[in-house]
Amino acid sequence: MGAFALLSVVGAQAQTSFGLKVGLNVANIGGDARNTDPRTGVHAGFFATAPISERFAIQPELLYSQQGFKNDDFTYTYHYLNIPLIFKGTISGGFHLQVGPQFGILLDAKRKRGNITEDLSDNLNKYDGALALGLGYDVSRLQISARYNLGLSDVNDGNEKGATYPNNVFQVSVGVKL
């Protein structure tokens, strides 16, 4: 909410662009988790880019994101609505660095073994936080980026004392400015 309020102030001084983005996620659980494998998924959503100077811009996003992980017994699938607030700093040409916080809201969580699926939504933390770090390239109306979202919050809802399990997600995205 605050990001969009900031955009309206910044947008009054600079040309704000809006767009759509889609991409691939390679997600895993970190922290105290052992013997896990990544799970691939997708992300898709909207972005707004507001220049704040010649070299810097703010880019809030609203993304649906499939995350999770696998282990020997189960495949865990988490669906999030993620809201990153990315600060972009131009390096050279269209290349830029990305850094910023990401806030996530758990929409659904399932654990599957064979043909049996169990809903885990009530057992997990409803909110997620991450630090987004990435590299991107903007050319004309296209945005191409690679980003790592380092989980800062525990996926579990405090049901395992002392253990933490943050979401860690590598993303490759393509965006189109409208």
N, C-alpha and C positions, 0 to 999 in steps of 0.2 A: 504494500500500500504506500509506504513511504517512498519507495523507488519510483513509483508512478507520479507521485506528487513532485519529486525532484525532477523528473523528466519534464513535467509541465513548465517548471521554472526554467530549466536549461533549454527546453524546446523553444521558448520564446526568444532566445538569443541565437540559436543555431538551427540548422536544418536537420530535424529528426527524421530518420528513415525507419520504416517498419518492414518486417519480413516474416517468412516461414522458414523453419529449419527441420531437417530430419537427419537421423544418423544411427550408428551402431554403438551399442554398449558392450563392454566386456567387464562384467561385475564379479566381485568376490567379497567375502566377509573377511575382515581383518581382526586385529587385536589378539584375543586369546584363542581364536578358532584354530583347529589343527586338522590336517588332512582334508582340505577343501579344494575344489576345483572351480574355475570361473564358469559363469553362465553368461551366454550371449543374449542380448535383447535389443530393443530399439528405443529410440526417443524421438519425439516430434513435438513441435509447438511453434510459438510465436516469439519474436524479439523486436525490440525497438532500440535503435542506436542513436545516441545524442552526443554530438561532438561538444567537448567542453574547452578545447583549444585545438591548435593545428595538429598536435601529436597525441592528444588524449580524448577518449570518449567513454561514456557510460552505456552499458548494454544490459538492461534488465530483460529477462526471458521468462516465459511460462511454458514448461515442458512436461509432457507425459513421459514417464521413464520406466522401462522394465528392468529390474535389477534382481539380485539374488545370488545363489551359489549352488554347488552340488557337493555331495560327499558320497561315501560308499553306499549309503542306504537311500538317500532322498535327493530330490531336486526341489530347491526352495525358490519360489517365484514371488517377488515383491513388485507391486505397482505403486508408483509415486507420482504426485504432482509436485514437480520441483520448480523453485523460483530462485534462479541464480541472479546476482547483481554483479555483473562483470565490469571491471575497469580495464580498458584496452589502452595500451601504450605502443605507439608506432615505433618500430625499430628502423626499418628502411623500406622504401617502396610501399607495397601493400602488406608487408609482414608486421605483425604486432604480437606483443605478449598479453596474456589474460590473467587476471587474478581477481578474486572476490569471494564473498560468502555465498553459500547456497542453503536455502531453507526448503525442506521437503515435508509433504503431508502424505502419510501412508493411505492409499486408497483400498488396497486389498493385499492379502498375503496368503499363500498356499504352500503346502508341502505335499509332494507326490512321490509315491513308491508304487511302481507297477501301474495298476489301474485304480489304485486307491488314492484319493485326494482329500486332504484335511485342511480346513480353514484355520489359519493362525492369526487372523487380523486382531482378535481380542487379546492375544498374548504378547503382542509386540508394541513397541513405542510408536505412538501415532505421529510423532514428529522426528525429523531427521535434520542434522546440520552437517555441512561439509565446507572445506576450503577448496575452491576451484582454481587450478593452475593450468595454463595452456599456452598454445602457440597457434596463431591463425594467419590467414592470408585473405585479403579482400581485393577483388579485382572486378571492376564494373559493378554489376548487380549481385555478384556471387560472393559468398563467404565460405571459406573452407577452414576447419579448425580441428585440432586435436587437444583434448583436455583431460586432466586427471582430477577427479573429485575425491579428495582425501577425507574420509569420514571422521567427524569429530564427536558424534553422539552414538550411544549404544542402541542397537536395533532391539535388543531384548528390553522388556518392560520391568527391569530390576528383579527378574525371577531367578537369576543366578548371581548370588552375592560374590562380589570381587571380580567377576569376569566381565569383560567388555567385548562387544562384537560390532564394530562400525562397518558401514557400507563403504567400499572403495570401488570406484567405477572409472574406467578409461573410456572416453568417448571420441568418436570421429564423426564430424558433422559436415553437412553441406547446407548452406542457407541461401535464400534468394530474397533480395530486397524488392518490395512491391512498388 
